[in-house]
Amino acid sequence: MSVTTNDPTEAPGNPLRGLDLQRLRERTSEKWRAYPADVLPLWVAEMDVLLAEPIAKAVGDAVAAGDTGYPSGTAYAEAVAAFAAERWNWTFEASHATLLPDVSLGFVELLKLVTRRDDAVIVNSPVYPPFYHFCTINGRKVIEAPLGEDGRIDFAALAAAFELALGRGGRAAYLLCNPHNPTGTVHTATELARVARLAADYGVRVVSDEAHAPLVGHGTTFTPYLSVPGGENGLAVLSAAKAWNLAGMHAALGVAGPEAAEDLSRVPGEMSHRASHLGAISHTAAFRDGGPWLDALLTGLAEQRALLADLLAEHLPAVGYTPQPGTYLAWLDCRALGLGDDPAEHFLERGRVALNSGIPFGTGGKGHVRLNYATTPEILTEAVERMGASIR
């Protein structure tokens, strides 16, 4: 089945059904080259899809025209603002946004605006491992506020972390993952407003990583942190990299709430030049013209979540999994299998399935794995069958 169309009135097919294993193994990206050819890779956040037609055309046209210099202009910000207004009922001024190299370097730059070296950054563990790595190499100290047993923000733990951070002296920031990676939890507007109130009470600045924002499934509302009451002095970073599979096309957008615009103006100008021009072109096309493709993807991801739940119930019933509407990542509790702290090692060695170890995600990660289900139903089925067979 083709995943692109030359007719803009024709709805795209499910992007997750457009490629087979043979074609995927021809790829040279990290997902498909990090492990031997007998391993099924369901780890790093790359999707097994072809590019949406509007993105492929925009990049192809730029290459054909030799338009491969440095990025310029506000087209990316304008495209994100229009997408956010339509999808999330949130508006912001393009003048309150700046181009950044990518999401991880982006949140590092935003944290620099509101903290100094040796200040604390609070994170909700288990969480995306670069939250630890990029903060600590930048001289910040990471303090964990573990998620609750339900996988949602534990506000008592968050308040305790704020107190601990500020007790060290200096300033503190809260690096929010919205939606949450690896659990797929989508924070509600009520929860985010409570975050804003708590941050205001303690004088903590919030930086929100919203890389997975477009991937919130149909029927669930994504709430941008900057849109909630009290979020006016927050900062956020957004990108098309995850939702449209553009990880190799580096570009992100930093956005400031109205009260943080002056902070954002202090981002060094060279940051925008470190983004890829083709990246900015591709991300702009995604937000501007990639909506129909995204909607088809979201339908496909919902089918994959249901399939994964059924497969686990059949082949690995002791594994804990609560399907969540955010991201294309599943957080699997494998502690009941008795595979030790790092079950990913077992599934790789015995099942030839590559998953992310839960350990680098911080407190709460031992005994867990992260599985990327943005692949074909056939690959997902074979992977879980292999995992089940590996423990028999």
WODA-V115885 format. One record per residue. PSI is psi as a letter, one per 30 degrees, with the letter a starting at -180 (* if undefined). OMEGA is omega as a letter, one per 20 degrees, with the letter a starting at -180 (NA if undefined). Layout:
((PSI	OMEGA) (PSI	OMEGA))
//
This chain:
((k	r) (k	r) (g	r) (l	a) (k	r) (f	r) (j	a) (f	r) (f	a) (k	a) (k	r) (l	r) (l	r) (j	a) (f	a) (f	r) (g	a) (f	a) (l	r) (l	a) (e	a) (e	a) (e	r) (e	a) (f	r) (f	a) (l	a) (g	r) (l	a) (e	a) (e	a) (f	a) (f	a) (f	a) (l	r) (l	a) (f	r) (g	a) (k	r) (j	a) (j	r) (h	a) (d	a) (l	a) (i	r) (k	r) (l	r) (i	a) (l	r) (l	r) (k	r) (k	a) (e	a) (e	r) (e	r) (e	a) (e	a) (e	r) (e	r) (e	r) (e	a) (e	r) (e	r) (e	a) (f	a) (g	a) (i	a) (h	a) (b	a) (k	a) (l	a) (l	r) (a	a) (g	a) (e	r) (e	a) (e	a) (e	r) (e	r) (e	a) (e	r) (e	r) (e	a) (e	r) (e	a) (e	a) (e	a) (g	a) (h	a) (k	r) (k	r) (l	a) (k	r) (f	r) (f	r) (g	a) (l	r) (k	r) (k	a) (l	a) (e	r) (a	a) (e	a) (e	r) (f	r) (e	a) (f	r) (e	r) (e	r) (e	r) (e	r) (f	a) (f	a) (f	r) (l	r) (l	r) (k	a) (f	r) (l	a) (k	r) (k	a) (k	r) (l	r) (j	r) (l	i) (k	a) (l	r) (j	a) (e	r) (f	r) (e	r) (e	a) (e	a) (e	r) (e	a) (e	r) (f	r) (g	r) (g	r) (l	r) (k	a) (k	r) (k	a) (k	r) (i	a) (k	r) (l	r) (l	r) (f	r) (g	r) (g	a) (l	a) (k	r) (j	a) (f	r) (e	r) (e	r) (e	r) (e	r) (e	r) (e	r) (e	a) (e	r) (e	a) (e	a) (f	r) (f	r) (f	a) (l	a) (a	a) (l	r) (l	r) (l	r) (j	r) (j	a) (k	r) (j	a) (j	i) (l	a) (k	r) (j	k) (f	a) (f	a) (g	r) (k	r) (j	a) (k	a) (l	r) (e	r) (e	r) (e	a) (e	r) (e	r) (e	r) (e	a) (e	r) (e	a) (e	r) (e	r) (e	r) (e	a) (f	a) (h	r) (k	r) (k	a) (k	r) (k	a) (k	r) (j	a) (h	a) (e	a) (g	a) (e	a) (f	a) (g	r) (k	a) (l	r) (k	r) (f	r) (k	a) (k	r) (k	r) (j	r) (k	a) (e	a) (f	a) (f	a) (l	r) (k	a) (f	a) (g	a) (f	r) (g	r) (l	r) (k	a) (l	r) (k	a) (l	a) (l	r) (g	a) (e	a) (e	a) (f	a) (g	r) (h	a) (h	a) (e	r) (f	r) (i	a) (k	r) (k	r) (l	a) (k	r) (k	a) (k	a) (k	r) (l	a) (e	a) (f	a) (g	a) (e	r) (e	r) (e	a) (f	a) (f	a) (g	r) (k	a) (k	a) (f	a) (f	r) (e	a) (e	r) (f	r) (f	r) (l	r) (k	r) (e	r) (e	r) (e	r) (e	r) (e	a) (e	r) (e	r) (e	r) (e	r) (e	a) (e	a) (e	a) (f	a) (g	a) (e	r) (e	r) (e	r) (e	r) (e	r) (e	r) (e	a) (e	r) (e	r) (e	r) (e	r) (e	r) (e	r) (e	r) (e	r) (e	r) (e	r) (e	r) (e	r) (e	a) (e	r) (e	r) (e	a) (e	a) (f	a) (i	a) (f	r) (f	a) (k	r) (k	r) (k	r) (j	a) (k	r) (l	a) (f	a) (k	r) (a	r) (h	a) (k	r) (k	r) (j	a) (k	r) (j	a) (g	a) (e	a) (f	a) (f	r) (h	a) (g	r) (a	a) (f	a) (i	a) (f	r) (e	r) (e	r) (e	a) (f	r) (e	a) (e	a) (f	a) (f	a) (h	r) (k	a) (k	r) (l	r) (k	r) (k	r) (f	a) (e	a) (f	a) (f	r) (a	a) (k	a) (f	a) (f	a) (k	r) (g	a) (l	r) (l	r) (k	a) (k	r) (j	a) (g	r) (i	a) (a	r) (l	r) (e	a) (e	r) (e	r) (e	a) (e	a) (e	a) (e	a) (e	r) (e	r) (e	a) (e	r) (e	a) (f	a) (f	a) (g	a) (*	NA))
//
